[in-house]
Structures are given as C-alpha cells and as structure tokens.
Amino acid sequence: MNIINFISDCYANELKIALDENIKRQTWQEVKNLSTEINRHCGYINLLSRKYFIQWLNLVCNINITDTNNIIDYITIWEFINGNAINVNNNRLVLIPTETQDRVSISIPQEWLKIPEWVGSYYVIVGVNLEENYLDFWGYINYDNLQENGETDNLNHTVNLPYECLETDLNLMALEYEYSWENIPQVSPLKCLSPQIQKNLITELENSFFPRLSLDFSDWLSLVSIADARYKLYSHRHSISLGDLLKNKTENILRKGWQSLQDFIKDNFETDFDLKMSPAFRSISPQEGLNVLVKNDNYGQILEILNTIPNWQIRENLQQEFIRVLVDLINNTNDEEILWSSVFALESLQANHSLCSKGYGKLINFDEENKNYCLLINILPRNFGQISIFVRVSVLSNEDNLPESLSLKILDENEDLFQAIISEKGDNTIQYKFWADEGETFKIQVSCNNNYIEDTFKV
C-alpha cells in the first residue's frame, strides 16, 4: 500500500497530493496501448487521478475500495472520453481530471450524465499538474446541482460548470459518507441497438477523427454504453491492416512504434545475434541438401536443410536451383513449419523475391531490470485472401533469456483466446505460426508480471 504524500503549502480546504515517480511510471505502462499520444495522455491523467483518489477515499472514510476492474474496461473509455467512475457500495463517484490551471469552468462529457450505468451521485474535479508533479482536487458537486448550474454545449456534447459552483472542501464529502451519500440518480434509458446496427455504426466510425461527434448523439450514447460494442470499436480503430502492409502502406504501423524488420534488426540486435527459426545440426554439402529437397520424402531432413541454407555459401548456378525448389515448396505446402523455413531460406538467397515475407519488429519492455525484448511479425499472402502469420518474442542478445512465464497470446476479435505460448527457463525465443482469413481481426498480446503490450491486426 502506498503512502499518500500530502502537500501542506495550500489553503485549509485544498487537497493537494504529490505524485510518486514509481506510480507515474507504472501508470504510463498501463495506458500505453491507447492508440494516439493524445489518448494515451488522457488515459494517463485519468488513471493517476483514479489511483490517488481511491487511496485518499480509503484513508479518510476508513473503507477498503479495491480497483478490481480490468484495465481494458477503462482503456476503451479513455480512447474516446475523459473521465472515470468509482463505485462505492450503492453510490458512484465520477472523476473528471483537467490540466487547466485557471479555475473558471469545467467541461464534463455528457456521457457521464446520460448513460444510466455511468451517471454519478457526485462529480469530483481533479486538477493535474504534471510540471509541478501534483494532483489538486478542486472540489465536488452532486448530480442535481450539476444539472441545475451547468450549461449544456450541444456542439461538443459537454456540460460546462462554473468553478464557483463546486464545494471545494472534499472533507465534507467524506463526512457525508458517514450519514449516507446520495443515491445514484435515475436517468432515462437509452434506445436499444440491434447487433447489426451496432456493427454498422462501428464500421462507420472506424476512420473518424472524432467518433463521439460523428453520429447522432443518442446513437453514440447507446453504442458506447455497450461494453462489447465499445471494445470492438476500440479494436477496429486501433487495428493495423495487414493488407496495407502487403501494399507497403506502413504509416499506421510505424506510428505505433514498429519498424521494418531489416531496420529493426540493424538498430537493435547485437551484431553476432542469430535469429534463425531453429538450429541446424547436420553437416551436409549444398548439393546434397538440394537433392534432399528435390526428393522431398523426409520431413525432418527437409526442415534441417531449409534451416541450414542461410548459413551456406552457395554457388550462383546452384542458387537458382535452390530458388526454384523453394518457390515450389512455398506454393504447394500446407505445413506452416515447411512454409516459413522455405520463406526464410528464400529470403537469404534473393531478398527481393515476390514470395518473400513482409517483416516488422518493435521493442517491448516490462521494466524487468530495464531490459528490452522484441516482438516480431512476418506476413505472407496465400490463396483465397488468406495471410500466413509468424509471430515471435525474442531477446536481443545471445547473453539474455526471456523472463520465465512471459506469455505470447493470440486473441480473436471477441477477445477469446486462440493460442497461448508461455516461456520457460532458458528460452530466448517463443513463437507461433498461424493463418487468418480475409476480414478477420486478431490481437497479439505479450504479458509479463501483470504488464502487457498488445496490437490489433485486421486481415
């Protein structure tokens, strides 16, 4: 449990709390999967405010609130909307963080007043000053007074509240808790959206810069109030198109911290690090290896030869024979091991061949002694709109191993687990190969010690 560091150089009724660097660093890790810098910052100040307010509330009200919700529940809200809610018994407190320093008025998104599952008994305004490293709780107001004193902005769908309407002494709210807070207000129910209408609205909003302002607001309220629909909207807007990558449209993936695999290896791997799929053990000449591939009747030998090809110095006339055989294997195999071993062998012989894969890499860090690891993805178009996908999590040096119990998960668009690979002691790479059909969406998630990174891809 963290100790709250109150700042004493403030007015009697003012509640000011110093920010702890470790909590700030951990909080940033938790929100880094939001899609843009602006959204990540919104999530950051919301989660900071939430953590410290819960600590303060537990302290002054002598209660024991624990934040048991999954972080993704908040992430899908902060992708679109400022604010967050804390349930306390039968009451709900809505926190609205602001970085504005002049205490004139506060803008509260209307979602927090119109969605029945979100509306609050009280609304607490939190000033966030990252430059001077503190939170400053401006005050609170109940729902009825907010409705009475706030001015509705129908263009931006906010309620703008003058600062002087706030009760600035939060200790009074804590005192009121002893005599029971006001109940959650009853507001009008939202209209129902059929699954097909939800799907249509999500498609309509996929590329909108301002999704909450792009629909009829009643439709938006209904859509965003449904956790599953909100998650799908978040995933669709957050996704990287594999089709775009195959067409060399890389702006989106580069913006999310990825690099082309060639640049990534050059910038991050130690020069002697070997990123082969698997070791090659057998001593054999290139001509003998070619004969094994042509004969094509021993699975184990074929894999061994394919993984050895990048290490061979092959004469130019023999290279063309290898390329011909590798192309035939790639075009005709249904085995993912043979496929990817053939692809990487081909890339070692002719890097610009049309059957070479597209590869990308990004650094990942779980604050494990500040060590970096990497997430790598290679993609290859197949028949009938399918794409073969090869995902790896790897160390960057021969001297390192992955942390034990690091997990690589593949999730489908409904967040259901498709596959999980868990690292064991001594592993320096974990990997998984699969294929996906056109139109499918999947997520790659890497987690370790309660921290995770994830990216969503659309075929």
Summary of the structure (lengths in Angstrom):
residues: 459
radius of gyration: 27.2
end to end distance: 43.9
largest distance: 89.2
contacts: 1348
relative contact order: 0.08
helix: 39%
strand: 25%
